[in-house]
Amino acid sequence: MKPQTDTRARILNAAEKLFYAEGIGRVSVDAVAAAAGVTKRTLYYHFTSKDELIAAYLEARDQPNLARMTAWFVAAEGGVPAKVQAIFDELAKVARHPKWKGCGFLRTTAELAALPGHPAVKVGARHKAGFETWLAEQLDVAGLTPAKLLARQIILLLDGAFSASLTHRDPAYFIAAGQAAATLVACYAPKMK
């Protein structure tokens, strides 16, 4: 790894830990620089603004989060209802961790609600749309129609579970939402002849 790339990665790693733990509004650029072991000037060499750093933080979480949910779906035994429910069940396990703070994409978007054009809000929207598109493709392959509508309904359950679980500090909301999602998927399943 080149030193410049290594420095950028250290800054992003520090930003991810701080932004996720404390929220983007509570974390200063100075705090990120200190946690990364760089000067503020070095941080600004790699990121022209805090806004760019926030967007890069979410961008770095995008593919790993999608890969994780994909792996849960693929690894689950049973039909599509069980595979969809597995995503919720696995998120319930993640939400039991004492350092869990919810969905970083939703939390960041909420903090930036007054700035809909913010680059991080756009990254968050792309992430959510990317997962919805992936899910619709899986449902379509399984013969469930209308797959796009069904994927959107499941996303609503998923984001609602993120919100309720964080608000109440209770992962059981993921379990309940997963059961609802599995029931919904089963209603759309092609009937066997």
N, C-alpha and C positions, 0 to 999 in steps of 0.2 A: 504494500500500500504506500502511495506517495505521501510525504509529510503533509502536503496541502490537503489531500483527501482525508488523511488521518485527523488533522485538526478540525476539519469540517464535521467529521463523524463524531469527534469528541464533543463538539459544541451541540450537535443535534441530540446526542445521547443525554447530555446534561439538561438541555431544554425539555426533552421528553419526560425525564424524571420529575423536573420541577413543575412544568406546566400541568402534567397529569395529577401530581400530588396536591398542588396548591391552586391551580387555575391560572389562566393566562394573564388576567388582570392583576393578580397579586405578585407576580414574578417579574422582577426588573431585568433589564439587559445586563446590568452589573452582576446580579445574582447568577445568571446563566454563565457569564464570562468567568466568574470566580469558581463555579462548580466545574467548569470545563478546564480550568487551569490556564486560561488565556487572558490577554488584556482585552479591554472593551474595543480597542482599535482593531485587534485581530478578529474579534467577532464581527465587527462591521466590514472587515475586508471580505469575509465569507458571506455575510448577509447584509444587504444594504439598509435594512430596517427591522424593527421588531416584528412588523407585520409579515415581512418575508420569512423570518425565522418561525413564526407561528404556522404559516402555511407549509413550510418545509417539515415541521414537526408532524403535522397531520399527514402530509404526503408520505413520510417515512413509515407511518402506521398503516397505510392503505393496503398494500399487497400482503403484508404479514397477517393482518386481520382477515382479509378475504381467504387467504390460504388456510388459515386455522378453521374457519367455518366450513370451508369446502372439505377439509379433512374429516371433520366431525360428521358431515353429511355422508361422505363416501364410506366411512368406517362403520356407520350404524347398520345393524342387521335389520332385516325386514323391508317392507315396502316404503313407498314415498312418505306416507304419514309418519312412520317411525323415524325415517331419516330427517324429516323436518323437525319433529319433536326432539331429536337428539341434539340439534343445535341449541335449543332452549335449555335442555337438561345440562349440557356442558357449560353454558353460560351461567346457570345456577351454581355450578361448582366453582367457577371463576369468581362469582359474586360473593362467595363465602370467605374469600381471602380478606384479611383485615385491611389491606392496602387498596382494595378495590374502590374505585371512585366513579364507576359508571362508564358510559361510552364517551371517550375523549372527543369524538366528532360532534356528538349532541351537546356536550358541555361547552365546547368551544363555540359552536354556533349560537348557543343560548347567550353566552357572554358577549357575542358580537351581533346580537339581534338588531341593534340600531344601525348596523353597517352591512346591509345585504350585499354590497359589492366587494366586501373585504375578500382578499385572496383565500383566506382560510375557510370562509363560508363556502366559496366555490369548490374548494377541495373536499369539504365535508359533503356537499351535495353530490359531487362526482362519486365519492365513496359509496354513499347510500344508493345512488342510481346504479352503480356498478354491481353491488350485491343484489339489488332487485332484478337487474337484467340477468345475472347469473342464475338466480333462483327461478326466474321465468323459463329460462332455457332448460333447466333440469325438469321442471314440471311439464314442459312441452314434450320433451323426450319421453316422459312417462305417459303421455297421452292425456294429460289433464288440460281441459279447456274451459274457459279462456285462461290460459297460463299467465298472461300479463296481469290480469285483474286479480287472480289468486295470489300471485307473488306480492302484489301491492297490499292485499289484505293481510298477508303474513308479516310484511314489513311493519304494518301498523301495530300488529300484536307484539312484534319484537321491540319496536321503539317504545311502546307503552310499557312493556315489561322492564326495559332499561330504566325508564322514568320512575315507575312505581317501586322497583327494587331499591333504587337509590334513595328515594324519598322516605321509604319505610325501613330501609336497611334490612330488607327481608328477601332473600333469593327465591322464596316460594312463589313470588310473582312470575318468575321465569317458568316454573313448573306449570302453573295454572295457564299461562299464555301458550306454552308448548302443547298442553293438552287441547286447548281450543284450536290451535293451528292444525294439529293432527286430525281433529274432528272435521275441521273445514276441508282439509285436503281429502279426507276419506269421502266426503260428500261429492267431490268433483271426480273421484276415481272412476275410470271406465268400468261399466258393469260387465261382469263375466257372463258369457252366454253358455 
